[in-house]
Amino acid sequence: MSFQFHCSEDYVLETAMVRLEPLQSSHIPYLLPYSLHQPEIWTFSSIAAMGEENFKNYIQIALDQRQRLIEYAFAVYDKRTGEYAGSTRFYDIQLYNKTVQIGYTWYGKQFHGTGLNKHCKYLLLEFAFEKMGMERVEFRADNTNERSKAAMKSIGCKVDGVLRSNMLKLDGTRRDTIVLSILQNEWFDEVKENLKNKL
């Protein structure tokens, strides 16, 4: 029997380095310190997440979107340090069109440059293409977010283009959004192996 993705199911994805657990409100105490003490990681966030009330609302929005069957958020657990490192999610899930976006990804700054992100992206891409049967996985970022753009290109994403002035930022200004993607054939032809070699 073939695999069928359901937002109501709990999927745990893991490598030797990282475990992705379905995000729950019980993760808030472990993740809240990043909201309270690391303001720089929220610079490009499209949802207010700094401060306890904002952060609880941020998590609740993710949980509500899962209930609406359009997003599926994970808490990221670093097995090496024994700490929760951040969060990432599938969003704009379109099972009929076989497309999904990966985003809302953030990690505590102490996890930047550790290889954690590549492990997470490998797990998410493998799940999207090999379990969910997706034909296209899309990534988006503020076009001025050089760290995010470099990270996406390093895992094998190709640039589709830039959407000009397509989003309102929290500070009231507008952002240009860069769109990148990986197609199913690209995953199997080269991206999977290349990314696996970087883990």
N, C-alpha and C positions, 0 to 999 in steps of 0.2 A: 504494500500500500504506500502510495507516495505521500510525502510530507506536506502538510497544510499548515500555514502559519495562522495563528490566532492570537490577538492581543491579550486575550484572557489567560493564556498559558504562561507559565513561568519558565523562561529560558535562561540557563546559566551557561556562559561561554568562558572557556579558560585555556590558558597556556601555562607553561611552567612558571611564568613571571606574573601573570595578571588573571584576575577573575572578574568577569562582568556579571553583576547580579541585577535582577529587575529592581528598579528604584522603588523604594517604599518610604513612607513617612518615618519609619524606624531608622533610616539612614541619616536623618537630619542632624542628630547630635554629633555624628562623625564628620559631617561635611560643613556644618555651620561655621567652624573656625576659619575656613577659607573666605567666607563672606565677611566675617568680622575683622580679620587681620591681614588679608591680602587684596586690597582694593585694585591693585594693578591688573589682576587677572580678569577683572570685569570690564576693562576699558571698552571692549567691543561688544559687550552683551546687549542684545536687543530687548531683554526683559530685566527690569530692576531686580537686583539680587543682593545688593549690599545692605547689611543690617538684618537683624533677626526676623522682623515681620516680613520684609521684602523677600528674604530667602525662603521662609516657610511658604509664602505665596508662590514663589518661583517653583518650588517642589510640587505644590498642589496643582499648579497649572499643568505640569508634566503628567501628574497622575490623572487629572481630568481628561487630558488629551488621549491618554491610553484608553480610558473608558469610552471615548468617542471613536476608538479604533483607528486613529490617524497618527499616533506617535507611540513609541515604545522606548522608554528611557532606562538607562542602566547606571548603577553606582559602580565605580571602578575601584577595585581592591588590589593593591600592590602586594603580592605574596612575599617579595623580598624584604620589605620593611614591616609588613604586618599592619599597614595603614590603609584607610580609604583615601584615594588620591584625587577623586573628582567624579565627573559624570560625563556621559555621552549618550546619544540617542539616535534611533531611526525616526524620521518624521516625514510628513507628506507621503505616507505609505499608500501606494496605488497598486493593489494586487491585480486589478484588471489590466492596467497598462504595463505591469511588471516593472515599475520604477519606484525608487525610494531615495530619500535624501538622508545623509548622515551629517549630524551637526550638533549644535548646542554643546560642544565639547569644551571642557575646561579641566585643568589639573592644577593642584597646588604648585607654586613655583619651584618647590624643591624636587618635583618630579619632571620638570622640563629638562630635556636633553638626556634623559636616562634610558630612552628606548621604549618607555611605557606606551607612548602614543602609537608606535608602529605595531606593537603587540595588539593593542585595542583595535586598530584599523584592520589588521589581518583577520582577527576574529569576526568583526562586523562584516567585512567584505566576503569572507568565506561563507558566513551564514546567509548573507543576502543572495549571493550568486548560486550557492550549492544546496541551500535548504529552501529558501523562499522562491528560488527560480527567477530572480530578477534579471532583466535584460540590461538595465542601466542603473547605476548608482551615482547620485549627484551630490556635489559638495558646493557650499556657498560661503562667502566670507566678505567682510568689508574690504574693499579693494586697497585700503591703506594698511591692512593687517598683514605686514610682511612675514611675520612668524608663521601665521596660519597658511598663507599662500605657499611658503617654502615647504612646510610640512606636507601639504597636499600633493605638491609636485613630486616630492621625494618618495611618495608611496606609489606613484605611477599615474596620477590624475592628469588629464589633458584639459587645457583651457578651452571652454566653449565660447566665452566672450564676457563682456561686462554689461550689466544692466545699469543704465545711468539713472541716478537719482530715484531709485526704486523703493527706498525704505526711509522711514523717519527714525532718527536716532534718539536716544534718551535725552540728549541735550537740546533737542529741538531742531537740529540741523538734519540734512538729508545725506544718505550715503549712496555711493556707487557700489554695486555688488558684483564681485567676480564669480562666475559660474564655471565649475570644473566637473568632469565626470570620468567614469570608467565604464566601459561596456563589457558585457558578458564574455565576448570572444577575446577581448584584451586581457581580461582576468585570467582566462585559461591559457592563452597564448604566451603571455610574458609577465604580467603584473604579479600573479600569485608567486611564481618562482623567484622573481626579483625581490619581492617584499619578504618572502620566507628567508632568503639569504641574508637579509639585514637584521633578522631577529636575534 
